[in-house]
C-alpha cells in the first residue's frame, strides 16, 4: 500500500497510534486503527465519515454523503474488470459505546485504546468497535489497493445501525447500480451468511405520577452488576441474566416486605444489548429497612443460584444511601411498573424448525430509563418470520392495554425486514468455491437468527444477490469485545479471491 495513513498530524502521532503496525493483514489493520481513533458512537459518526470522505477525495474516488452521514464510495473496476457487473460492499460505521465498570472514558474526545493480547485485539476498558469497524476497514483496504483485481465497487457505509438500522433505512440506494452484494457485518469466519432475521423495536411508557417524598424515610439502593450481557441476537440463547428483569423481581420482593416508594430506576445501555447493570433508588420507612433488605437479599441469593452457570460473576447489593429523595412515584404507578416488567416476554419465544439449531423469534428487554414523567422500557423483537415478529409486538401492545391508564406501548424506529434465503444464489456459489480454495475446507452456509441491514437492501433492490462474509469477533456490545486478528489474516485472502472471481 503506497498511500500514507490519513489524518495523522505528525510523525509522533503516527507512532503513538501504531499498536497494530505489525499485525496482519497490515493494509486492513492500518485502517482499523485509524477508525478506532474516531468518534463513531451511534448518532455521532460525523468524525468517522469526515475521515472516509477525506480518504475518497485524496484518491480521487467518487463519493456520496447524505445528511445522516451515510457515505457511498465508488471505485472503477481494475484492468480487465472494467465491464464486470458491479458489486456492492456494505458495513456500518457506528459502534456500541460501553464502558467497563470503574472506567472513565469520553468517546467524544478519546479514541478507543487498542491492545494486542495474543491472537486477540481488545480495547482498554471499552467496547472495541470491531463490530463493524473491521468491515469498514476491509472496504477501505480494497478501495486503497492498486494490486487487487476487482469489479467496479460501490461501498455503502451506513450509520446508526446499532440503534435501529436508521442509516440503512435512509441511505439513497438509487445511487447504486449493482445487483450483487457482499456484507462484512458478520462475526464467524467459518460461515457464509445466506439469510438473516428482521427486527422491530417497541417502547412501553409507564407514567410515574410523581408526588413529594415524605420526610423521615431512608434511601435504599438496589444495584445489579457483573452480568455478562452481550448481543441481543447472537447471545440470547445463552440464557444470561437480564438485569432489568431481575430488578423487577427484586422490586416486587421489596414491595411485599414493606412500604416501598420508588424514586428512580435504570437499566441497560441500548435496546439491542442484553442489559448487564440495573439500579433502583427506593424511599422506605426507616423501621422497615431491615425487613426489606432481608427480603431483597434472600431473593438475590436465589437469583445468583439460578444463574450460577450463565452469569457466575453476578453481583446484587442492597444498601442504605445518603442520596436525597425529593419525588417518588405513586404506589399505583410503581405497582404497574413492576407488573409490566414481570409480564414482558424476554428471551427466545420460538425455535426455527427450518434451520436446525436456530431460534426463530426472540425479545430482548434492553433499556429502562426514568425520563421526566415516565419510565421508558425499550425492547427489540427479532424474528426470521415477519408474522411472528408482529405477533410479539402485538403482545406488548396488548400488555400495555391490560395494564391500564398510565401505560402505553408504541413501535419506535423501523420495522426491518428479514433477508430471505436464496437457494439459487450465484454469489453464494462463487464464495463457496473461493472459501474452499483459500481456506482448504468447505464453509458452513448460515441462515442467521440475527437482524442485519441486509433485508433493507434485498427488499429495495430488485434481484439483488447477497451474501455475508465474517471474521471471528467475540463478546459484541460489551467491554469484553475482541477480534481474532489471525482470523482477519485468513479472511482477507478470501475476500481478495472473491473479488478476483467476480469478473463476469
N, C-alpha and C positions, 0 to 999 in steps of 0.2 A: 504494500500500500504506500503510494507516494505522497498522499496529501497529509499535511500536518494536522494534529488534533486541533479542534476548533475551540475558540473562546478561552484560550489559556493566556493570561495576561503576560506572563513572562516565564523564563526557564525555571525559576524557583517554584512557581505554582505548578508547572508541569511535573516537576519531580515530586512535589507533595502528593499529587494525585496518582502516581504510578504504582499503586498497590498491585494492580493486575498486569503489570508490564510484561511479565514472563509467563503468563497463563494463556494456554492455547484454548481456542483459536484467537490469536492476538488481534487480528483485524476486527473480530467481533467484540472481544473484551475491552478494547480501547474505547469503543462507543458506549458500551455498558457503563464503564467507569465514568465517562463524561456525563452521561444521563443521570448517574447517581448523584452528581453534584447539583442537579437542577431541582427546583421545587415543582413537584408534579403530583401532589395530593389531589384527589378528585375535586373538581371545581377550581383548581389552581394550577392549571397546566401551561399557562402563558409562557413561563420561563423556558420550559422544555420545547414548546412549539416555536418560540423565537430561535432557539438553538437549531432546530430542524430546518426552519426557513433559511437561516444563515448558511447552513450546510448546503442546501439546494442552490442558493444563489452563488456560492463560491464555486460550485461545479457546473454552473450554467444549466441546471435542471429546471424543467417546468414544474411549478407547484401551485396549488390552490388551497387557500386558507380561509376558513369561514369565521363568523363572529364568535362561535363557541371555542375556537382554537383547534378544531379538527383540521388535519392537513393531509393533502394528497400530493405525493411527489411522483413524477413520471420520468422514465428513462427509456430511450430508444433501445431496440434490440441490438445486440453486438453483431459483428460481421458474420454474415450467413444466416442470421436470425431476424433480419430487419422485417421480413414479411411474415414471420411466425405469428400465430394468434397470441394476442396479449394475455398476460397472466396478472391477475390482481393479487397482491400480497396484503395481509392485514394483521394488525396488532393494536393494542390500546396503550396510550401514553401514560395514563394515570395509574396510581398505586394506592393501596390502602395504607394509611399512615397511622401506625400504632406504636406506642412506647412500651417497653418492659417496665415492670414495677420499679419505682425509685429512680427512673431515668429522666433527666431533664434534657429536652432537645426541641429546638424550634425548626420544624421542617421548612418554614418560610424563608429562613435565613441560613440554615445549615444543611449542607448536603448529607446524604446517607454516608456514614463512615464504614467503609468496607474492610473486611479482613479475610484472609485465606486460612482455612482450617482443614488441612489435609486436602481431600478431594472436594471440599465444600467451600463455597463463598458465602459469607454471612455478613450481617450488619451489626455494629456495636450498639446494642440496646434498643434497636428499632426494627420494623419491618424492612426487608431488603429491597423490594420492588422489582425482583426478577419477574414477577407477575405484573406487568408484561414488558418490563424494560428489556428483557432478553430478546423478545420477539421484535421490538423496535430496532434493537442492535443488529439482528440478523439482516433486517431490511436496509439499514444504513450501510452495512458492510457490502451488500450486493450493489447498492446504488453507488458506492465509492469505488468499486472494483474496476480494474481495467483488463483483467485476465480471466474473468469467469464468463463463459458463454451463457447467454440467456436471451429469451424473447423480450419484446417490449414489456416494461414493468409499470404497473400502476400501484403504488404503495399507499395504502389507506391507513392512516394512524389516527385513531379516534380518541376522544376524551370522555371523561365521566362514565366509563364503562362500569366502574365499581360501585356506582350509586344509581344503577337502574338503566345502564346502556343508553344514556341520553345522547352521547355522541353518535353512536351507531344508528339511532333512530332519526337523527337530523342531518347526517352527512349527505352531501349532494351527490347521489350516485349517477346523476346524468353526466357528471364529469368523466365517467368511466366508460370504456368500450369493451373491456374484457368479458369473456364468458367462462373463464377458468379462474379458480381462486385457491390460494393456499393461506390458511390461517396459522399463525405461530403462537396463539394463546392456548397452548396445551402443555401438560405437565408430566408426561411419561414418554420416555424415549422408545420404549418397546411397542408403542401403539401408533397407528394411523387413525385419526379421527374421521369417522364416516357418517356421523349424525349426532345430534345432541338435543337436549330438552329446551323448553322455553320457560319463562317465569313471569310472575306478576307480583306486585307488592301492595300490601294492604296496611292502612294505619287505623288503629282504633283509638279514639279520643275518649277519655273519661274526665268529666268535669270535676274540678277539685272542691268547689263550693267553700272557699276559704272563710274562716272565722278567726277572731282573735284568740291567741293561745292563753289558756288560764295560767295564772301565777301559781307558784308553789309546786310545780311539777319538775320532773327530771328528764333530761335528754338521754336517750339511748341510741346507739348506732349499731345496726346490724351490717356487717361487712363480709362480703364473699369474694375471695381472691384465690389465685393459684390454679384455676381451671385451665385445661389445655386449649379450649376454644377451637378455633380453626375455621375452615371454609364451610359455608352452609350447604354446599353441594358435594364436594369431594370428601368431607369428613363427617357428614351427617349420620352415616351408617355405623360409626364407632360408638354411638350412644353415649357421648360425653355429656357431662352436666351442662345444662343451660342455666346460667346464673340468674336470669330473670325469672324463670320457672321456679327455681329453688328459693329465690327471695319471696315469691308469692306464698310458697308453702310455709316459710318461716314467719311471715307476717300473719298468716292465719293462726299459727300456733301462739304467737304473741297476743293476738286479739282474744283468743279463747281463754288465755291465762289472766287477763286483767283489762283495765280501762286504758286502751292504747289509742293515741291520736297520731296521725301520720303527717309529718311536716314536709318530707321530701323523699322521693325515690328516684333511682337512676340505675341504668344497667346497659352494658354493651357499648360498642363504638360505631357500628354500622349495620344496616339491615341484613347484609349478606355474610355476616361474620357470626359464628356461634359465640354468644357473649361469655366472657371469662371472668368478668367482675361485675358486681352489683352492690348497691348500698341503699339503706333506708335510714332516715333520721326520724326517730319516734319521740313523742312527748307523753310521758306516763306518770301516773300517780306515784309519788315518792315511796309510799308504803307498799307498793306492788312491784317495785323494781326487782326484788329477789325472786318472786314467783314468775314474773315474765322472763327474766334472764334464765331461770332454770328450765322453763318450757322450751325456750329457743335453743338452749344448749343441748337438751335431750334430743330434740328433733335433728339438730345439726350432727350429733353423733350418729344417728340412724342414717342420715343422708350420706355422710362420709363413708359409712359402711356399704351403703348401696353402690357407691361409685368408687370403691376401693381399687377396682381394676381399670375402669375407664378414665378416672381422674384421681390418681393416687396422691397428688400434691394439693388437693383442695384444702383451703383454709376458711373456716367460718368463725367469726368472732362476734360477740355482743358485749358492749361495754358502755359504761356511763361516759358522757361527754360534757364539756363545758360550753358547747355550742349554744348560742342563744336562739330561741324559737319565738317568733312573733305571730306567725299564722299557722293554722293547722287545717287539714281537710275536715269536712263534716263527717260524722260517723257513717252516714249513708254513702257518701262518696268513697270513703276508704273501703267500706264493705264491698261496694260494686267493683272497685279496682281489684281487690283480692279475688273476687269471684271470676272476673274476666281473665285474669292471669291463669287461674286454676283450670278454666274450661277451654282455653285456647289449644287447638291441636298443635303439637310440636314434635318434629322428627318425621320419620318415614310413615306414610299412610298407606302406600300401595307398592307392591313388588311388580317388576316388569316381567310378564310371562313370555314375551317375545325374545328378550335378550337375557340369557341365563346369567344369574349373578348380579343383575342390575336392579335397582329400585326405580320405580316409575314416578312416584309423586311424594313430595315431602314439603313440610312447612318449617321455617326457622323463625322463632321469635327473637329478633336480632337486636332491637334497640328500644329502650324505655327512658324517657326524659320527663322531668317536671317542667312544663313550659307555660308560665303565666297562669291562666285559669283552668288548665287541664294537664293531665298526664297523657303523653302520646306513646303508644306501643306500636312498633312497626315490625311487620313480619313479611318474609318473602316465600312465596309458593313456587316450587319448581316441579315441572312435570314434562314427560315426553308425550303426553296426550292433552290437548287443549281442553277438552271437555272435563277431564279430571281436575285440571288446574282451576277451571272456573267453578267446579263443584266445591272445592275447598274455599275458594274466595267467597262463594255464596254462604258457606257455613259460617265464616267470620262475620259476614253481614247480618245473618240471622241471629248469631250470638249477641251482637250489639243490640238488635231489636228486642231480644228477650231480656237483656239486662235492664232495659227501661230508660227513663229520662236521664239525661246526663251522659249517655254512652252513644257514640256514633262511629260508624265504620265507613271508610271510603278507599277506593283504589287510588294509589298515587303512582305517578310515573306511567310508564307504558306497559302494555301487555305484549311481552316479547314472544314471538313465535318460535316453535321448535325448528331445528334443521333436520329435515327428514332423510332417512337412509335411502340412497340411490343405488340399487343393485347393478346398474349399468354404467357406473361412473368410470369414464376413461381416465380421469385424473387419478383415481384410486389404483387402477391397474398399472399406470406408469410409476406411481410412487411405490407400489409393492415390488415391482421389478427393481427399481433403484435401491430400495431398502435391502433386498436380498443380496444385491451386488455389493453394496458398500458395507453392510453390517454382517454379512455371512450367515444370515438366518432369515426366516420369514417373520414379518411383523404380525402383531395382533391387530385385527381390524375392530375398532371400537365404535359402538353407538353409546354415547355417554349420558350419564344422569345429569351432568352439569348444564347450565344455561349460559350460552355464549351469544355473541352478536351475529352469529352466522345465519340464523333464521331470518334476520332483517335483510341480509343480502340475497339469500336464495328466494325470499318472497318477492323482492322488488326488482330483481334482475332475472328476466325470463330465460330459462335454460342454463342457469349458472351451475357449473360442475365444480364442486367444492370438496376439499379435504383439509385436515389439520395435521401438522407435524409438531411433535412436542419434544421437550428436553426435561430431564428429571429435576423437578422442583419439589420442595418439601415444606410442610407447615405454613401454607399460604395464609395471608391475612393475620399473621401473628409475628411477634418479635423473634420467634424461633425459625422464621423462614430462612431457607438456604437453597442454593443452586449447586448441583453437581457439575463442576466445570469439566470433568472428564467426559461427562455425557454431552456437553456442548461441543467438545472437541470431536466426538463421534458423529453428532447430528449435522455439524457444519458440512462435512463431505457429502452427506446425504442430500442436503439442500442444494449444494452445487451440482450434484449428479442429476437431481430432478430438473434443475434449470437447463442443464445440457440436453436433456431428453424431451424438452418442450419445444422442439424445433418445427413441429407441424401439428 
